[in-house]
Amino acid sequence: MSHPQDRKTGLGREVIKWLQDLELSSYPMNLRRDFANGYLVAEILNHYYPRDISMYSYNKGVSFHAKQQNWSRIQQFLQKKNLKLMKETVDGTIHCKLGAAELLVHDIYSILTNQR
């Protein structure tokens, strides 16, 4: 069964509702830009694992260095919890590749909510 997708974001309605319910510090308006540095991913993970993710360790910056630091911390956390995101998807998101952030958000949604 296919889920209707929002034309603007490329995400299904369930995923959009889930993002809205998380009450992130800023709602992602441009997925490629807003997820590239990993800060919102850390916020999402913090919602599910508040004792394990300290938002003070993450940088909202857009420099490549800030992205690398954030994503390195996220990858360490995911490994510790035995959660997996595809390297190609993460790299594509960091480099703002078309469709990568949408796939990343859907993968995170699937992992954290056990939905497909």
N, C-alpha and C positions, 0 to 999 in steps of 0.2 A: 504494500500500500504506500503510495507516495504522499508526502505531506506538502500542502501548499507552501510556497516560499514567498517571502516578502520581496518584491522587486527591487527595493532600494538596498536591502542588506544581503539578500541571498540566503537568509536563514528561515527555517520553518517557524510557524507561529508558536509552537511549543517552546522552542529555543528562545525566541524573543520574549515570551512571557517569563520564562525562567530567568533570563538576564534582568528583566525589569524587577522581578521579585527579589533579586539579590541586593537591590538598592546600593549599587556601586557608587563610589565617590563621584564618578561622572559616567553618564550613559554613553556608550560608544555610538557615535554618529557616523564615523568613517572607520569601519572595521580594520582596514589595512593600516591606517595610521595609528588608531587607538590601541591596537593589540601588539604593535611591533616591538615596543620596549618591554613588554612582559608585565608591566605594572598591574594592569587589569586582571591578568591571569593570576598573579599573586593575590590580588583582592578576592577573586573567586575562590581560590584555594583556601584563603584565610577564613572565608565564610564556612567552609566545611571542616577545616582543621585549624581552629583559632589558636590552639596551644602550640602548634608547630610552625606557623607562618607569622613572623613579626613584620608588619608593614614598614616599620622604621628602617628595615634593612634594604628596602627597595627604593629605587630612584625613578621619578617621573620624567627624567630627562630623555631627550631624543638622540643624543650622540650615540655613535656605535659602541663606545666604551660602556655607557650606561645600559644599553641593550644587552651587551655581553655579560655584564655583571648580574643583571636581573635574571636573565635566562640561565646562567650558570647555577644560581641559587635555586631556581625552579627545577632544573634538571636534577640537582642533588636531592631535593625534596622528593621528587617523583620516584627516583631510584630507591630511596629509603622506604617509601610506601609501596614499592613494587607496582607503580602506575606507569603506563607507557604512552608517550606521544611520539609519532613518527618524526624522525630527525628532519626529513624533507619538508614536513609541514611546519615545523618550528623554524627552520632556516628560511623557508618561503615567507613566513610571517615576519621575521626579523627584517628581511629585505623587501617587504611590501609587495610580494608577488601576487598577481591577480588570483583570487580564489583561495589563497592559502589561509588567510585569517578566518574565513568562513568555515573552512574545513577544520581548522584548529578549534574554533568555538564549538562546533558540532561534536568533535571528538571529546573535548573536555566535558560537555554536557552528557554525552553517552557514558563516559567513565564515572562521573560523579553521581549520576542519577540512575545508573544501570538501565538506561533506555537506549534503544537503537532507532 
